[in-house]
């Protein structure tokens, strides 16, 4: 990839990472800051359900943060945009849609088809 594209993806990945980290910090402060005590069991159950949902979202985002950091490492070492399976370049369209991807569209389709056959 040329330098301008690398700069674009580095900026995009950095913005995504910062947004996720901000949300994670906000969640931590929100959950530790307020101690709500609801006398009604239904209200308590709703609060717990909402908190569990929020934590599941943050767990998914935590994994995405790891993928973003891996993508930034690949940018630094010059392997960003190269398919880990076939070694071909990953299209710029695919990288814009999914900047953390490590597989070209053909290899990703192949992987998904194999997973379907295995029943995963």
C-alpha positions in Angstrom: 0.0 0.0 0.0 1.1 3.5 -0.6 1.7 5.9 2.3 -1.5 8.0 1.8 -3.6 4.8 2.2 -1.7 3.8 5.2 -2.3 7.2 6.8 -6.0 6.9 6.0 -6.3 3.5 7.6 -4.1 4.4 10.6 -6.3 7.5 11.3 -9.5 5.4 10.9 -8.3 2.7 13.2 -7.1 5.2 15.8 -10.4 7.0 15.8 -12.3 3.7 16.2 -10.0 2.6 19.0 -10.3 6.0 20.8 -14.1 5.8 20.5 -14.2 2.3 22.0 -11.9 3.1 24.8 -14.0 6.2 25.7 -17.2 4.1 25.8 -15.5 1.5 27.9 -14.3 4.1 30.4 -17.8 5.6 30.5 -19.3 2.2 31.2 -16.9 1.6 34.1 -17.6 5.0 35.7 -21.3 4.6 35.2 -21.4 1.2 36.7 -19.2 2.0 39.7 -20.5 5.5 40.3 -24.2 4.8 40.9 -25.4 2.4 43.5 -29.1 2.2 42.9 -31.3 0.3 45.3 -34.7 -0.6 44.0 -37.1 -2.1 46.5 -39.2 -3.6 43.7 -37.7 -7.0 42.5 -38.9 -6.3 39.0 -37.0 -3.0 38.9 -33.8 -4.7 40.2 -34.2 -7.5 37.6 -34.5 -4.9 34.9 -31.4 -3.1 36.1 -29.4 -6.3 36.2 -30.6 -7.3 32.8 -29.6 -4.0 31.4 -26.2 -4.2 33.0 -25.6 -7.7 31.7 -26.5 -6.5 28.2 -24.1 -3.6 28.5 -21.3 -5.9 29.7 -21.8 -8.2 26.8 -21.6 -5.3 24.4 -18.4 -4.1 26.1 -16.9 -7.6 25.9 -17.5 -7.7 22.1 -15.9 -4.2 22.0 -12.9 -5.5 24.0 -12.3 -8.1 21.4 -12.6 -5.5 18.7 -10.1 -3.4 20.5 -7.6 -6.3 20.3 -8.3 -6.7 16.6 -7.8 -3.0 16.0 -4.5 -3.0 17.8 -3.4 -6.1 15.8 -4.4 -4.2 12.6 -2.3 -1.2 13.7 0.6 -3.5 14.3 0.2 -4.9 10.8 0.3 -1.4 9.5 3.5 -0.7 11.3 5.2 -3.9 10.0 4.0 -3.6 6.5 1.6 -6.6 6.4 -1.7 -4.7 6.6 -3.9 -5.4 3.6 -2.4 -8.7 2.8 -4.5 -11.8 3.2 -3.2 -14.2 5.9 -4.5 -17.2 3.9 -3.5 -16.7 0.3 -1.0 -13.9 0.6 -2.9 -11.7 -2.0 -3.8 -8.1 -1.4 -7.1 -7.3 0.3 -9.2 -4.9 -1.7 -9.4 -1.3 -0.5 -13.2 -1.6 -0.4 -13.1 -4.5 1.9 -10.6 -2.7 4.2 -12.8 0.3 4.4 -15.8 -1.8 5.3 -13.9 -4.0 7.7 -10.5 -2.4 8.5 -9.5 -5.2 11.0 -9.9 -8.0 8.4 -7.1 -10.4 7.8 -8.7 -12.3 4.9 -9.6 -11.3 1.4 -13.2 -11.7 0.4 -12.6 -15.0 -1.4 -10.8 -16.6 1.5 -13.4 -15.3 3.9 -16.2 -16.8 1.8 -14.3 -20.1 1.7 -13.9 -20.0 5.5 -17.6 -19.3 6.0 -18.6 -22.1 3.7 -16.3 -24.5 5.5 -17.8 -23.4 8.9 -21.3 -24.1 7.5 -20.3 -27.5 6.4 -18.9 -28.3 9.8 -22.0 -26.9 11.5 -20.2 -24.1 13.5 
